Amino acid sequence: MKDRSHDEAMAELFRQDPAFAAEYINQLLQDGEPADLLVALRQMAQAHGGGMHAVAREAELSATQLYRTLSSNGNPELRSLSALLKVLGLRLAVQTIAQPASR
């Protein structure tokens, strides 16, 4: 049996369970670090049919731009992030933060 990298295992999990992938991204947006979000998005892009080059093409980004955006030092623009999420079948949403009840 061949060992898989963590990225390969996560990509497979995201491919098999898109609802889990969406929840995972939501948790990272709520509690995670930006670098962790970029790693998860990179894994999801790898899981997408055709891999990173296909995702870049569908998102109308260059492959170099996508790799740079999702690198550990990446800082995606809203347009790039929205295009990437759309290709992955996701979208950004804004929610209110739950406020503690007043006394």
Phi and psi restraints in degrees (range 20) as a CNS / XPLOR table:
assign (resid 1 and name C) (resid 2 and name N)
       (resid 2 and name CA) (resid 2 and name C) 1.0 -87.2 20.0 2
assign (resid 2 and name N) (resid 2 and name CA)
       (resid 2 and name C) (resid 3 and name N) 1.0 133.9 20.0 2
assign (resid 2 and name C) (resid 3 and name N)
       (resid 3 and name CA) (resid 3 and name C) 1.0 -73.0 20.0 2
assign (resid 3 and name N) (resid 3 and name CA)
       (resid 3 and name C) (resid 4 and name N) 1.0 143.5 20.0 2
assign (resid 3 and name C) (resid 4 and name N)
       (resid 4 and name CA) (resid 4 and name C) 1.0 -109.9 20.0 2
assign (resid 4 and name N) (resid 4 and name CA)
       (resid 4 and name C) (resid 5 and name N) 1.0 152.0 20.0 2
assign (resid 4 and name C) (resid 5 and name N)
       (resid 5 and name CA) (resid 5 and name C) 1.0 -74.6 20.0 2
assign (resid 5 and name N) (resid 5 and name CA)
       (resid 5 and name C) (resid 6 and name N) 1.0 163.2 20.0 2
assign (resid 5 and name C) (resid 6 and name N)
       (resid 6 and name CA) (resid 6 and name C) 1.0 -58.4 20.0 2
assign (resid 6 and name N) (resid 6 and name CA)
       (resid 6 and name C) (resid 7 and name N) 1.0 -43.4 20.0 2
assign (resid 6 and name C) (resid 7 and name N)
       (resid 7 and name CA) (resid 7 and name C) 1.0 -59.5 20.0 2
assign (resid 7 and name N) (resid 7 and name CA)
       (resid 7 and name C) (resid 8 and name N) 1.0 -42.7 20.0 2
assign (resid 7 and name C) (resid 8 and name N)
       (resid 8 and name CA) (resid 8 and name C) 1.0 -65.0 20.0 2
assign (resid 8 and name N) (resid 8 and name CA)
       (resid 8 and name C) (resid 9 and name N) 1.0 -41.6 20.0 2
assign (resid 8 and name C) (resid 9 and name N)
       (resid 9 and name CA) (resid 9 and name C) 1.0 -65.4 20.0 2
assign (resid 9 and name N) (resid 9 and name CA)
       (resid 9 and name C) (resid 10 and name N) 1.0 -43.0 20.0 2
assign (resid 9 and name C) (resid 10 and name N)
       (resid 10 and name CA) (resid 10 and name C) 1.0 -66.7 20.0 2
assign (resid 10 and name N) (resid 10 and name CA)
       (resid 10 and name C) (resid 11 and name N) 1.0 -40.7 20.0 2
assign (resid 10 and name C) (resid 11 and name N)
       (resid 11 and name CA) (resid 11 and name C) 1.0 -58.8 20.0 2
assign (resid 11 and name N) (resid 11 and name CA)
       (resid 11 and name C) (resid 12 and name N) 1.0 -42.7 20.0 2
assign (resid 11 and name C) (resid 12 and name N)
       (resid 12 and name CA) (resid 12 and name C) 1.0 -64.5 20.0 2
assign (resid 12 and name N) (resid 12 and name CA)
       (resid 12 and name C) (resid 13 and name N) 1.0 -41.9 20.0 2
assign (resid 12 and name C) (resid 13 and name N)
       (resid 13 and name CA) (resid 13 and name C) 1.0 -61.8 20.0 2
assign (resid 13 and name N) (resid 13 and name CA)
       (resid 13 and name C) (resid 14 and name N) 1.0 -44.7 20.0 2
assign (resid 13 and name C) (resid 14 and name N)
       (resid 14 and name CA) (resid 14 and name C) 1.0 -63.1 20.0 2
assign (resid 14 and name N) (resid 14 and name CA)
       (resid 14 and name C) (resid 15 and name N) 1.0 -38.9 20.0 2
assign (resid 14 and name C) (resid 15 and name N)
       (resid 15 and name CA) (resid 15 and name C) 1.0 -64.4 20.0 2
assign (resid 15 and name N) (resid 15 and name CA)
       (resid 15 and name C) (resid 16 and name N) 1.0 -40.6 20.0 2
assign (resid 15 and name C) (resid 16 and name N)
       (resid 16 and name CA) (resid 16 and name C) 1.0 -77.5 20.0 2
assign (resid 16 and name N) (resid 16 and name CA)
       (resid 16 and name C) (resid 17 and name N) 1.0 -26.9 20.0 2
assign (resid 16 and name C) (resid 17 and name N)
       (resid 17 and name CA) (resid 17 and name C) 1.0 -138.6 20.0 2
assign (resid 17 and name N) (resid 17 and name CA)
       (resid 17 and name C) (resid 18 and name N) 1.0 80.7 20.0 2
assign (resid 17 and name C) (resid 18 and name N)
       (resid 18 and name CA) (resid 18 and name C) 1.0 -58.9 20.0 2
assign (resid 18 and name N) (resid 18 and name CA)
       (resid 18 and name C) (resid 19 and name N) 1.0 -31.3 20.0 2
assign (resid 18 and name C) (resid 19 and name N)
       (resid 19 and name CA) (resid 19 and name C) 1.0 -65.6 20.0 2
assign (resid 19 and name N) (resid 19 and name CA)
       (resid 19 and name C) (resid 20 and name N) 1.0 -39.8 20.0 2
assign (resid 19 and name C) (resid 20 and name N)
       (resid 20 and name CA) (resid 20 and name C) 1.0 -62.8 20.0 2
assign (resid 20 and name N) (resid 20 and name CA)
       (resid 20 and name C) (resid 21 and name N) 1.0 -42.6 20.0 2
assign (resid 20 and name C) (resid 21 and name N)
       (resid 21 and name CA) (resid 21 and name C) 1.0 -58.7 20.0 2
assign (resid 21 and name N) (resid 21 and name CA)
       (resid 21 and name C) (resid 22 and name N) 1.0 -45.1 20.0 2
assign (resid 21 and name C) (resid 22 and name N)
       (resid 22 and name CA) (resid 22 and name C) 1.0 -63.2 20.0 2
assign (resid 22 and name N) (resid 22 and name CA)
       (resid 22 and name C) (resid 23 and name N) 1.0 -44.2 20.0 2
assign (resid 22 and name C) (resid 23 and name N)
       (resid 23 and name CA) (resid 23 and name C) 1.0 -64.5 20.0 2
assign (resid 23 and name N) (resid 23 and name CA)
       (resid 23 and name C) (resid 24 and name N) 1.0 -39.1 20.0 2
assign (resid 23 and name C) (resid 24 and name N)
       (resid 24 and name CA) (resid 24 and name C) 1.0 -61.4 20.0 2
assign (resid 24 and name N) (resid 24 and name CA)
       (resid 24 and name C) (resid 25 and name N) 1.0 -45.3 20.0 2
assign (resid 24 and name C) (resid 25 and name N)
       (resid 25 and name CA) (resid 25 and name C) 1.0 -63.2 20.0 2
assign (resid 25 and name N) (resid 25 and name CA)
       (resid 25 and name C) (resid 26 and name N) 1.0 -42.6 20.0 2
assign (resid 25 and name C) (resid 26 and name N)
       (resid 26 and name CA) (resid 26 and name C) 1.0 -60.4 20.0 2
assign (resid 26 and name N) (resid 26 and name CA)
       (resid 26 and name C) (resid 27 and name N) 1.0 -42.2 20.0 2
assign (resid 26 and name C) (resid 27 and name N)
       (resid 27 and name CA) (resid 27 and name C) 1.0 -62.9 20.0 2
assign (resid 27 and name N) (resid 27 and name CA)
       (resid 27 and name C) (resid 28 and name N) 1.0 -41.6 20.0 2
assign (resid 27 and name C) (resid 28 and name N)
       (resid 28 and name CA) (resid 28 and name C) 1.0 -65.5 20.0 2
assign (resid 28 and name N) (resid 28 and name CA)
       (resid 28 and name C) (resid 29 and name N) 1.0 -38.1 20.0 2
assign (resid 28 and name C) (resid 29 and name N)
       (resid 29 and name CA) (resid 29 and name C) 1.0 -65.2 20.0 2
assign (resid 29 and name N) (resid 29 and name CA)
       (resid 29 and name C) (resid 30 and name N) 1.0 -33.8 20.0 2
assign (resid 29 and name C) (resid 30 and name N)
       (resid 30 and name CA) (resid 30 and name C) 1.0 -80.3 20.0 2
assign (resid 30 and name N) (resid 30 and name CA)
       (resid 30 and name C) (resid 31 and name N) 1.0 -46.3 20.0 2
assign (resid 30 and name C) (resid 31 and name N)
       (resid 31 and name CA) (resid 31 and name C) 1.0 -120.8 20.0 2
assign (resid 31 and name N) (resid 31 and name CA)
       (resid 31 and name C) (resid 32 and name N) 1.0 -12.7 20.0 2
assign (resid 31 and name C) (resid 32 and name N)
       (resid 32 and name CA) (resid 32 and name C) 1.0 -91.7 20.0 2
assign (resid 32 and name N) (resid 32 and name CA)
       (resid 32 and name C) (resid 33 and name N) 1.0 178.2 20.0 2
assign (resid 32 and name C) (resid 33 and name N)
       (resid 33 and name CA) (resid 33 and name C) 1.0 -91.5 20.0 2
assign (resid 33 and name N) (resid 33 and name CA)
       (resid 33 and name C) (resid 34 and name N) 1.0 149.4 20.0 2
assign (resid 33 and name C) (resid 34 and name N)
       (resid 34 and name CA) (resid 34 and name C) 1.0 -55.1 20.0 2
assign (resid 34 and name N) (resid 34 and name CA)
       (resid 34 and name C) (resid 35 and name N) 1.0 -37.3 20.0 2
assign (resid 34 and name C) (resid 35 and name N)
       (resid 35 and name CA) (resid 35 and name C) 1.0 -63.8 20.0 2
assign (resid 35 and name N) (resid 35 and name CA)
       (resid 35 and name C) (resid 36 and name N) 1.0 -36.7 20.0 2
assign (resid 35 and name C) (resid 36 and name N)
       (resid 36 and name CA) (resid 36 and name C) 1.0 -65.9 20.0 2
assign (resid 36 and name N) (resid 36 and name CA)
       (resid 36 and name C) (resid 37 and name N) 1.0 -38.8 20.0 2
assign (resid 36 and name C) (resid 37 and name N)
       (resid 37 and name CA) (resid 37 and name C) 1.0 -61.5 20.0 2
assign (resid 37 and name N) (resid 37 and name CA)
       (resid 37 and name C) (resid 38 and name N) 1.0 -43.4 20.0 2
assign (resid 37 and name C) (resid 38 and name N)
       (resid 38 and name CA) (resid 38 and name C) 1.0 -64.3 20.0 2
assign (resid 38 and name N) (resid 38 and name CA)
       (resid 38 and name C) (resid 39 and name N) 1.0 -38.6 20.0 2
assign (resid 38 and name C) (resid 39 and name N)
       (resid 39 and name CA) (resid 39 and name C) 1.0 -62.0 20.0 2
assign (resid 39 and name N) (resid 39 and name CA)
       (resid 39 and name C) (resid 40 and name N) 1.0 -46.9 20.0 2
assign (resid 39 and name C) (resid 40 and name N)
       (resid 40 and name CA) (resid 40 and name C) 1.0 -63.4 20.0 2
assign (resid 40 and name N) (resid 40 and name CA)
       (resid 40 and name C) (resid 41 and name N) 1.0 -41.2 20.0 2
assign (resid 40 and name C) (resid 41 and name N)
       (resid 41 and name CA) (resid 41 and name C) 1.0 -65.3 20.0 2
assign (resid 41 and name N) (resid 41 and name CA)
       (resid 41 and name C) (resid 42 and name N) 1.0 -36.9 20.0 2
assign (resid 41 and name C) (resid 42 and name N)
       (resid 42 and name CA) (resid 42 and name C) 1.0 -64.1 20.0 2
assign (resid 42 and name N) (resid 42 and name CA)
       (resid 42 and name C) (resid 43 and name N) 1.0 -43.1 20.0 2
assign (resid 42 and name C) (resid 43 and name N)
       (resid 43 and name CA) (resid 43 and name C) 1.0 -63.3 20.0 2
assign (resid 43 and name N) (resid 43 and name CA)
       (resid 43 and name C) (resid 44 and name N) 1.0 -40.3 20.0 2
assign (resid 43 and name C) (resid 44 and name N)
       (resid 44 and name CA) (resid 44 and name C) 1.0 -66.4 20.0 2
assign (resid 44 and name N) (resid 44 and name CA)
       (resid 44 and name C) (resid 45 and name N) 1.0 -39.2 20.0 2
assign (resid 44 and name C) (resid 45 and name N)
       (resid 45 and name CA) (resid 45 and name C) 1.0 -63.9 20.0 2
assign (resid 45 and name N) (resid 45 and name CA)
       (resid 45 and name C) (resid 46 and name N) 1.0 -39.6 20.0 2
assign (resid 45 and name C) (resid 46 and name N)
       (resid 46 and name CA) (resid 46 and name C) 1.0 -65.6 20.0 2
assign (resid 46 and name N) (resid 46 and name CA)
       (resid 46 and name C) (resid 47 and name N) 1.0 -31.0 20.0 2
assign (resid 46 and name C) (resid 47 and name N)
       (resid 47 and name CA) (resid 47 and name C) 1.0 -75.2 20.0 2
assign (resid 47 and name N) (resid 47 and name CA)
       (resid 47 and name C) (resid 48 and name N) 1.0 -25.5 20.0 2
assign (resid 47 and name C) (resid 48 and name N)
       (resid 48 and name CA) (resid 48 and name C) 1.0 -64.8 20.0 2
assign (resid 48 and name N) (resid 48 and name CA)
       (resid 48 and name C) (resid 49 and name N) 1.0 140.9 20.0 2
assign (resid 48 and name C) (resid 49 and name N)
       (resid 49 and name CA) (resid 49 and name C) 1.0 -51.5 20.0 2
assign (resid 49 and name N) (resid 49 and name CA)
       (resid 49 and name C) (resid 50 and name N) 1.0 125.7 20.0 2
assign (resid 49 and name C) (resid 50 and name N)
       (resid 50 and name CA) (resid 50 and name C) 1.0 95.1 20.0 2
assign (resid 50 and name N) (resid 50 and name CA)
       (resid 50 and name C) (resid 51 and name N) 1.0 -11.8 20.0 2
assign (resid 50 and name C) (resid 51 and name N)
       (resid 51 and name CA) (resid 51 and name C) 1.0 76.8 20.0 2
assign (resid 51 and name N) (resid 51 and name CA)
       (resid 51 and name C) (resid 52 and name N) 1.0 -164.4 20.0 2
assign (resid 51 and name C) (resid 52 and name N)
       (resid 52 and name CA) (resid 52 and name C) 1.0 -61.8 20.0 2
assign (resid 52 and name N) (resid 52 and name CA)
       (resid 52 and name C) (resid 53 and name N) 1.0 -40.7 20.0 2
assign (resid 52 and name C) (resid 53 and name N)
       (resid 53 and name CA) (resid 53 and name C) 1.0 -65.0 20.0 2
assign (resid 53 and name N) (resid 53 and name CA)
       (resid 53 and name C) (resid 54 and name N) 1.0 -40.0 20.0 2
assign (resid 53 and name C) (resid 54 and name N)
       (resid 54 and name CA) (resid 54 and name C) 1.0 -66.2 20.0 2
assign (resid 54 and name N) (resid 54 and name CA)
       (resid 54 and name C) (resid 55 and name N) 1.0 -41.2 20.0 2
assign (resid 54 and name C) (resid 55 and name N)
       (resid 55 and name CA) (resid 55 and name C) 1.0 -62.6 20.0 2
assign (resid 55 and name N) (resid 55 and name CA)
       (resid 55 and name C) (resid 56 and name N) 1.0 -45.2 20.0 2
assign (resid 55 and name C) (resid 56 and name N)
       (resid 56 and name CA) (resid 56 and name C) 1.0 -58.4 20.0 2
assign (resid 56 and name N) (resid 56 and name CA)
       (resid 56 and name C) (resid 57 and name N) 1.0 -46.5 20.0 2
assign (resid 56 and name C) (resid 57 and name N)
       (resid 57 and name CA) (resid 57 and name C) 1.0 -61.1 20.0 2
assign (resid 57 and name N) (resid 57 and name CA)
       (resid 57 and name C) (resid 58 and name N) 1.0 -47.5 20.0 2
assign (resid 57 and name C) (resid 58 and name N)
       (resid 58 and name CA) (resid 58 and name C) 1.0 -65.8 20.0 2
assign (resid 58 and name N) (resid 58 and name CA)
       (resid 58 and name C) (resid 59 and name N) 1.0 -32.7 20.0 2
assign (resid 58 and name C) (resid 59 and name N)
       (resid 59 and name CA) (resid 59 and name C) 1.0 -84.5 20.0 2
assign (resid 59 and name N) (resid 59 and name CA)
       (resid 59 and name C) (resid 60 and name N) 1.0 -0.5 20.0 2
assign (resid 59 and name C) (resid 60 and name N)
       (resid 60 and name CA) (resid 60 and name C) 1.0 58.2 20.0 2
assign (resid 60 and name N) (resid 60 and name CA)
       (resid 60 and name C) (resid 61 and name N) 1.0 43.3 20.0 2
assign (resid 60 and name C) (resid 61 and name N)
       (resid 61 and name CA) (resid 61 and name C) 1.0 -121.0 20.0 2
assign (resid 61 and name N) (resid 61 and name CA)
       (resid 61 and name C) (resid 62 and name N) 1.0 155.4 20.0 2
assign (resid 61 and name C) (resid 62 and name N)
       (resid 62 and name CA) (resid 62 and name C) 1.0 -76.5 20.0 2
assign (resid 62 and name N) (resid 62 and name CA)
       (resid 62 and name C) (resid 63 and name N) 1.0 152.6 20.0 2
assign (resid 62 and name C) (resid 63 and name N)
       (resid 63 and name CA) (resid 63 and name C) 1.0 -59.3 20.0 2
assign (resid 63 and name N) (resid 63 and name CA)
       (resid 63 and name C) (resid 64 and name N) 1.0 -39.5 20.0 2
assign (resid 63 and name C) (resid 64 and name N)
       (resid 64 and name CA) (resid 64 and name C) 1.0 -61.4 20.0 2
assign (resid 64 and name N) (resid 64 and name CA)
       (resid 64 and name C) (resid 65 and name N) 1.0 -42.7 20.0 2
assign (resid 64 and name C) (resid 65 and name N)
       (resid 65 and name CA) (resid 65 and name C) 1.0 -63.5 20.0 2
assign (resid 65 and name N) (resid 65 and name CA)
       (resid 65 and name C) (resid 66 and name N) 1.0 -41.5 20.0 2
assign (resid 65 and name C) (resid 66 and name N)
       (resid 66 and name CA) (resid 66 and name C) 1.0 -65.4 20.0 2
assign (resid 66 and name N) (resid 66 and name CA)
       (resid 66 and name C) (resid 67 and name N) 1.0 -46.4 20.0 2
assign (resid 66 and name C) (resid 67 and name N)
       (resid 67 and name CA) (resid 67 and name C) 1.0 -60.3 20.0 2
assign (resid 67 and name N) (resid 67 and name CA)
       (resid 67 and name C) (resid 68 and name N) 1.0 -43.0 20.0 2
assign (resid 67 and name C) (resid 68 and name N)
       (resid 68 and name CA) (resid 68 and name C) 1.0 -65.4 20.0 2
assign (resid 68 and name N) (resid 68 and name CA)
       (resid 68 and name C) (resid 69 and name N) 1.0 -42.1 20.0 2
assign (resid 68 and name C) (resid 69 and name N)
       (resid 69 and name CA) (resid 69 and name C) 1.0 -60.9 20.0 2
assign (resid 69 and name N) (resid 69 and name CA)
       (resid 69 and name C) (resid 70 and name N) 1.0 -40.2 20.0 2
assign (resid 69 and name C) (resid 70 and name N)
       (resid 70 and name CA) (resid 70 and name C) 1.0 -95.2 20.0 2
assign (resid 70 and name N) (resid 70 and name CA)
       (resid 70 and name C) (resid 71 and name N) 1.0 10.0 20.0 2
assign (resid 70 and name C) (resid 71 and name N)
       (resid 71 and name CA) (resid 71 and name C) 1.0 -74.0 20.0 2
assign (resid 71 and name N) (resid 71 and name CA)
       (resid 71 and name C) (resid 72 and name N) 1.0 169.5 20.0 2
assign (resid 71 and name C) (resid 72 and name N)
       (resid 72 and name CA) (resid 72 and name C) 1.0 -62.8 20.0 2
assign (resid 72 and name N) (resid 72 and name CA)
       (resid 72 and name C) (resid 73 and name N) 1.0 -22.7 20.0 2
assign (resid 72 and name C) (resid 73 and name N)
       (resid 73 and name CA) (resid 73 and name C) 1.0 -101.5 20.0 2
assign (resid 73 and name N) (resid 73 and name CA)
       (resid 73 and name C) (resid 74 and name N) 1.0 9.6 20.0 2
assign (resid 73 and name C) (resid 74 and name N)
       (resid 74 and name CA) (resid 74 and name C) 1.0 -65.5 20.0 2
assign (resid 74 and name N) (resid 74 and name CA)
       (resid 74 and name C) (resid 75 and name N) 1.0 152.5 20.0 2
assign (resid 74 and name C) (resid 75 and name N)
       (resid 75 and name CA) (resid 75 and name C) 1.0 -144.3 20.0 2
assign (resid 75 and name N) (resid 75 and name CA)
       (resid 75 and name C) (resid 76 and name N) 1.0 80.9 20.0 2
assign (resid 75 and name C) (resid 76 and name N)
       (resid 76 and name CA) (resid 76 and name C) 1.0 -65.3 20.0 2
assign (resid 76 and name N) (resid 76 and name CA)
       (resid 76 and name C) (resid 77 and name N) 1.0 140.4 20.0 2
assign (resid 76 and name C) (resid 77 and name N)
       (resid 77 and name CA) (resid 77 and name C) 1.0 -73.5 20.0 2
assign (resid 77 and name N) (resid 77 and name CA)
       (resid 77 and name C) (resid 78 and name N) 1.0 156.5 20.0 2
assign (resid 77 and name C) (resid 78 and name N)
       (resid 78 and name CA) (resid 78 and name C) 1.0 -58.6 20.0 2
assign (resid 78 and name N) (resid 78 and name CA)
       (resid 78 and name C) (resid 79 and name N) 1.0 -40.4 20.0 2
assign (resid 78 and name C) (resid 79 and name N)
       (resid 79 and name CA) (resid 79 and name C) 1.0 -61.7 20.0 2
assign (resid 79 and name N) (resid 79 and name CA)
       (resid 79 and name C) (resid 80 and name N) 1.0 -45.9 20.0 2
assign (resid 79 and name C) (resid 80 and name N)
       (resid 80 and name CA) (resid 80 and name C) 1.0 -65.5 20.0 2
assign (resid 80 and name N) (resid 80 and name CA)
       (resid 80 and name C) (resid 81 and name N) 1.0 -44.0 20.0 2
assign (resid 80 and name C) (resid 81 and name N)
       (resid 81 and name CA) (resid 81 and name C) 1.0 -62.9 20.0 2
assign (resid 81 and name N) (resid 81 and name CA)
       (resid 81 and name C) (resid 82 and name N) 1.0 -44.1 20.0 2
assign (resid 81 and name C) (resid 82 and name N)
       (resid 82 and name CA) (resid 82 and name C) 1.0 -63.1 20.0 2
assign (resid 82 and name N) (resid 82 and name CA)
       (resid 82 and name C) (resid 83 and name N) 1.0 -42.2 20.0 2
assign (resid 82 and name C) (resid 83 and name N)
       (resid 83 and name CA) (resid 83 and name C) 1.0 -64.0 20.0 2
assign (resid 83 and name N) (resid 83 and name CA)
       (resid 83 and name C) (resid 84 and name N) 1.0 -42.8 20.0 2
assign (resid 83 and name C) (resid 84 and name N)
       (resid 84 and name CA) (resid 84 and name C) 1.0 -63.2 20.0 2
assign (resid 84 and name N) (resid 84 and name CA)
       (resid 84 and name C) (resid 85 and name N) 1.0 -48.7 20.0 2
assign (resid 84 and name C) (resid 85 and name N)
       (resid 85 and name CA) (resid 85 and name C) 1.0 -60.5 20.0 2
assign (resid 85 and name N) (resid 85 and name CA)
       (resid 85 and name C) (resid 86 and name N) 1.0 -39.3 20.0 2
assign (resid 85 and name C) (resid 86 and name N)
       (resid 86 and name CA) (resid 86 and name C) 1.0 -61.1 20.0 2
assign (resid 86 and name N) (resid 86 and name CA)
       (resid 86 and name C) (resid 87 and name N) 1.0 -44.3 20.0 2
assign (resid 86 and name C) (resid 87 and name N)
       (resid 87 and name CA) (resid 87 and name C) 1.0 -60.4 20.0 2
assign (resid 87 and name N) (resid 87 and name CA)
       (resid 87 and name C) (resid 88 and name N) 1.0 -36.7 20.0 2
assign (resid 87 and name C) (resid 88 and name N)
       (resid 88 and name CA) (resid 88 and name C) 1.0 -82.3 20.0 2
assign (resid 88 and name N) (resid 88 and name CA)
       (resid 88 and name C) (resid 89 and name N) 1.0 1.2 20.0 2
assign (resid 88 and name C) (resid 89 and name N)
       (resid 89 and name CA) (resid 89 and name C) 1.0 80.1 20.0 2
assign (resid 89 and name N) (resid 89 and name CA)
       (resid 89 and name C) (resid 90 and name N) 1.0 25.4 20.0 2
assign (resid 89 and name C) (resid 90 and name N)
       (resid 90 and name CA) (resid 90 and name C) 1.0 -126.2 20.0 2
assign (resid 90 and name N) (resid 90 and name CA)
       (resid 90 and name C) (resid 91 and name N) 1.0 170.0 20.0 2
assign (resid 90 and name C) (resid 91 and name N)
       (resid 91 and name CA) (resid 91 and name C) 1.0 -151.6 20.0 2
assign (resid 91 and name N) (resid 91 and name CA)
       (resid 91 and name C) (resid 92 and name N) 1.0 157.4 20.0 2
assign (resid 91 and name C) (resid 92 and name N)
       (resid 92 and name CA) (resid 92 and name C) 1.0 -78.7 20.0 2
assign (resid 92 and name N) (resid 92 and name CA)
       (resid 92 and name C) (resid 93 and name N) 1.0 147.4 20.0 2
assign (resid 92 and name C) (resid 93 and name N)
       (resid 93 and name CA) (resid 93 and name C) 1.0 -140.9 20.0 2
assign (resid 93 and name N) (resid 93 and name CA)
       (resid 93 and name C) (resid 94 and name N) 1.0 150.9 20.0 2
assign (resid 93 and name C) (resid 94 and name N)
       (resid 94 and name CA) (resid 94 and name C) 1.0 -111.4 20.0 2
assign (resid 94 and name N) (resid 94 and name CA)
       (resid 94 and name C) (resid 95 and name N) 1.0 133.9 20.0 2
assign (resid 94 and name C) (resid 95 and name N)
       (resid 95 and name CA) (resid 95 and name C) 1.0 -130.9 20.0 2
assign (resid 95 and name N) (resid 95 and name CA)
       (resid 95 and name C) (resid 96 and name N) 1.0 153.3 20.0 2
assign (resid 95 and name C) (resid 96 and name N)
       (resid 96 and name CA) (resid 96 and name C) 1.0 -73.4 20.0 2
assign (resid 96 and name N) (resid 96 and name CA)
       (resid 96 and name C) (resid 97 and name N) 1.0 152.7 20.0 2
assign (resid 96 and name C) (resid 97 and name N)
       (resid 97 and name CA) (resid 97 and name C) 1.0 -87.8 20.0 2
assign (resid 97 and name N) (resid 97 and name CA)
       (resid 97 and name C) (resid 98 and name N) 1.0 130.9 20.0 2
assign (resid 97 and name C) (resid 98 and name N)
       (resid 98 and name CA) (resid 98 and name C) 1.0 -62.2 20.0 2
assign (resid 98 and name N) (resid 98 and name CA)
       (resid 98 and name C) (resid 99 and name N) 1.0 125.4 20.0 2
assign (resid 98 and name C) (resid 99 and name N)
       (resid 99 and name CA) (resid 99 and name C) 1.0 -97.4 20.0 2
assign (resid 99 and name N) (resid 99 and name CA)
       (resid 99 and name C) (resid 100 and name N) 1.0 141.7 20.0 2
assign (resid 99 and name C) (resid 100 and name N)
       (resid 100 and name CA) (resid 100 and name C) 1.0 -61.8 20.0 2
assign (resid 100 and name N) (resid 100 and name CA)
       (resid 100 and name C) (resid 101 and name N) 1.0 146.2 20.0 2
assign (resid 100 and name C) (resid 101 and name N)
       (resid 101 and name CA) (resid 101 and name C) 1.0 -63.6 20.0 2
assign (resid 101 and name N) (resid 101 and name CA)
       (resid 101 and name C) (resid 102 and name N) 1.0 139.0 20.0 2
assign (resid 101 and name C) (resid 102 and name N)
       (resid 102 and name CA) (resid 102 and name C) 1.0 -76.2 20.0 2
assign (resid 102 and name N) (resid 102 and name CA)
       (resid 102 and name C) (resid 103 and name N) 1.0 150.9 20.0 2
